[in-house]
Each structure stands twice: as structure tokens, then as C-alpha cells.
Amino acid sequence: MMAWTDRHCRYLHRLYSPNALLFTEMVTTGAILHGQDDRLAFNMEEHSVVLQLGGNDPEELSKCCVIAEDYGYDEINLNVGCPSDRVQSGSFGASLMLQPELVAECIKAMSKVTNLLISVKCRIGVETNTSENHYTEEMFREFISLICQAGCDRVYLHARKAILGGLTPAQNRAIPPLNYSIGSRIKGLCPDLELIINGGIKSLEGTKSMLDWADGVMLGRAAYHRPRILSEIDRELCGTQIRDERSIVSEYARYAEDQVMNGTKLRDLTKPLLHAFHGKKGARKFRQMLSDNVALSNNDFDLIEKAIEQIEV
């Protein structure tokens, strides 16, 4: 969810769900260590929040873990599931699944320097255009065994293979078929492994069906495009009362005002709001108002409250 789940988006999602575990965008170790990335900052209201790291050097990853703990993160996640060409060119993301021993070394190094939970986000496998890299379920089981022995506490499993070369990241979210059964079999073989399933889950019903065997469900674009689903899942699983969506967006408007006063561009704050009120009357006018270039350029933070008025009660 790079360029999507920034701290403003996470603040909004926390208002929808008091109980969901929130993830940062994937942040590279190089950006952190060379001070080129301001995405480490987060709002205290976001807790519990996970720092998602991209990297392949055990020493660099361990240094980033120390920094993450100082920042106050609740968990550190190593992403070995991202299939983008840019990530592949840096030899991390999904390409690391072809180097399980290196992933294990990274996990060991990370675990030694922090008491925070260390997790891995991965795919059920990878495929490349070279036959020697054909990835089997047996290889995946060995990968899981290695990282768990190295100190991985939790696995977030995107239930489709990553195709390295020839497909865009968007195609990698649709073309490889979903295969939840591999995740189910892995959980059966490793009952002590905390396994969170991800990929193609778009509804409360879909979430509940996965919990027949998985320890949890991870939502990405489904939550971004219809954030109210987070409230629905919270009510079903945690008994949390669903807040009126207008009150959620109004509270976010007050947050946005504070952020604008501190120098944040209003355009960056309205982006995660564009999918609020999904399916409700007036949602289109709401989005249109939040896309007003003049108001956005002028940092008119009253824009959000004015847009809320377009939603029919």
C-alpha cells in the first residue's frame, strides 16, 4: 500500500476501528538509515501500529529495528511479498523468497536487537521466467519453517504467487489465482504459527469465513476503498459499537485543521477521505468538493466540513 497508508490515512482508519492493527507503507532501510524518509513519524492515536520494512541486509535491518523501537512502534514487519520492479531491482520484496536462508539471517539479526514482535509478509510462492526458479509448495513449507526457526513470530500471507517479470504490481494483485488452501495447510502443519491471511478479502462475510482456520485477516485495498468495513468487522469480532460516519469524518476534519496549521498540505489530508461515505447519497458531491483544486491549493481546511454537508442524513 505504498503511497496510500500514510499517517493521515492510518489516523482516519483508527477512527473507524479502535481495534485493527495498522500498517505503515513499506519503508526501505536505506531511506531510514540515510535520513531521507519522514514516514517513520506517526500519531500516538494510531497504536497499535506496525512498521513495514523493505531490505535485505541483516545489519541494516537490525539498525532499523532499534530506530523503530525508539519511535514507539508495536511490531516490525519484513516485507518479502512485494512484486514491484523497483523493489525487485533492489533485491528485496518478493524476490527474497528465492533466498530463504538470507531471509532467516535477516530475521535472526532483527530479533537479537529488539523485544518487539517480528513478523514477515510474504506470498505463497514466486514464479520467474526461468524454469530453475519454479516455486513449489514444498519450497514454501521449507521457507516458513526456516523463518519461524529464525525468530519470526507472525506471518502475513498473501494467498497468491508473485510473478517476477512480465506483470505489473496491479496485475500481480489479480492474475495469479488466489489459493487460500495452501495457507490452511500450512496452518495445519504449524498450529503454533500465528498466520494472518491476506488477498482478495472484501467483505465481513469473507473475513469471518477465513477465521475458521486463520488467526486473523489482513485487509488492504478493501479497507481503503470502503473504510466503513473496518467498523463492521470491529463490531462483529470485538463488540465495538459502530460510530456514525459523519462524526468520524468531522473528527478527522479537526485533525486536518491542526495538521494544516502545522504546515501539512490539505491535499495530502483529503486523499484518504475520498472513499468515506461509500454508497451513501451525496457521496459523489462529497468527493467532488474534496477535489476542488482552488480550495485545496488555498489550504481551506473548512472544506471537509462543507463537504460533509453534502451527505444526506
Secondary structure, 3 states (H helix, E strand, C coil): CCCCCCHHHHHHHHHHCCCCCEEEEEEEHHHHHCCCCCCCCCCHHHCCEEEEEECCCHHHHHHHHHHHHHHCCCEEEEEECCCCHHHHHCCCHHHHHHCHHHHHHHHHHHHHHCCCEEEEEEECCEECCCHHHCCCHHHHHHHHHHHHHHCCCEEEEECCCEECCCCCHHHHCCCCCCCHHHHHHHHHHCCCCEEEEECCCCCHHHHHHHCCCCCEEECCHHHHHCCHHHHHHHHHHHCCCCCCHHHHHHHHHHHHHHHHHCCCCHHHHHHHHHHCCCCCCCHHHHHHHHCCHHHHHCCCCCHHHHHHCCCCC
